Amino acid sequence: MLYPARFLVLLSSILVVGCATGPSGMTFDSPIGEWNEKVEKKSGGHGASILTILDKTKAIYTNPSGRIEFHTIDAKRKWTGYWILENSHNPCSEKKSGSLHWGETIYQFNETYNQYTGTWDNCGAGRKYKLSGVR
């Protein structure tokens, strides 16, 4: 079946706009759930990971495999905690949660809990690296 050119242009416009808004247009009542995360690397560039926030105290992520332990949540949707790995290239001088591989992390969620921005560091000192996520 042949479709008029105007119909095809309209259909492709609807598909592009629909894909651009995607699930991020949804609203949530908390950050608990799965996120697509983009993380600035210490060596430059960015990496991707799946972050799963399990509850108000813990999260896990896939690349590299590790966890986050949250210790502070404020009234403006800022969650602060520590990322923890079992192994990494640069061990810290002190342990957090039994590991020498950790750093502080901060997540600032938007009002609808469908996006966040934040930072992470290594061993709680020095340069802050950016991170962001969407549902």
N, C-alpha and C positions, 0 to 999 in steps of 0.2 A: 504494500500500500504506500502511495506517495503522499507526503504531507506538504502543505504550503510552507514556503521559506519563513514566513512570519511566525508560524506555529513552532518551528524548530528553534528559532532564535529565542522565543519566549520560554520554551521548555528548557533549553540550555541555561538561560538566565536563572530560572527557578532552581535548577539543580546546583548551580554554582553558589547561589546565595544560601540555599539549604545546607550545603556542605560546609560553608564558611561559618555558619552559626553553630551547627552541630550540637553536641551534648553540653557544651559550655554555656549555652543559653538557659539551661535548667537551673533551678534554685534548690538548695539543700539546707537543712537545719543544723548541720554540723560538718566538720571535715572528715569524719569517719568514712572510710571507703577507699577505693582505688584511684590513683592519680598517675598521669603521664608527666614525668619530671624531666626537666632540662637542667643540667648542672655544669657550671663553669669548672673546668679542670685546672689544677695547679700548673700543669705543663702547657696550658693554652688550649683554646678550642672549647668544645662542649661535649658532654656525654648525655646519654638518655638512660632513664631508669623507670621502673614501675615502683611507685611508693604506695604501700597499703597501710593506712592508719587504722590500727585495730581498735584502739580506745583512747581515752584521754591521757594515757601514760606510755603507750608504745606504738611503734610502727616498724615495718620491715621494708627493705628495698632490694632490688634485684641486681643492680650493676654498680659496684661489686656487691656481693651478698652481704648484707649487714642489717643493723637495727638502729632505731632511734628510741631513746628514753626521754620523754617529756617531763620537765619538772615544774614549769610555770605556764599558766594560761591566764592572760589578762582579759579585761572586759572589752577590749577593742580587737579581739580575735587574733592576738599575737601569741603563738605557742613557741616556747623556748625549751631546748633540751640538748642532748648530746647524741651525735652519731657514733656508732661503735662497730668496729670490725674485729674479727679474730686475728687477722694478719694484714699488714700493709708494708710499703717500702720504708716508711719513716716512722718508727716507733716514738712515742712520747716518753718523757722522763718519769711520768707518774701514771698510775692506772686509774681508769674510770670503769666501774662495773666489771672489774676483773680483766680489763684489756689495756694494753699499751698503745692501742690504735683507736683514737677518738678525736673529737673536736666539738666545739659548740655549734649549734645550728638554731636558726630563728626562722619561723614561718609566719608570714603576715597574710591572713586569709581575707578575701573581700567579703562584702556583706551577704552575698548569696552562696558562699562556700563553693564556688565553682572555679576559682583561680586563687593562686597565691604567688607571692614573691618572697625572697628571703636571702639569707646568707649562711655560709658555713666557714669554719676555719679548721686549722690543724693544731691539735694540742691546746686549744684555748688561748692562743696568742698569735699575733702577727696578722698577716693579710687576710681580709675577708673575701670570699668568692661568692658569686651570685648563683641563685637557683630560682626556678619558677616551675609552676605546675598548673595543669588543667585537668578536669575530669574527662 
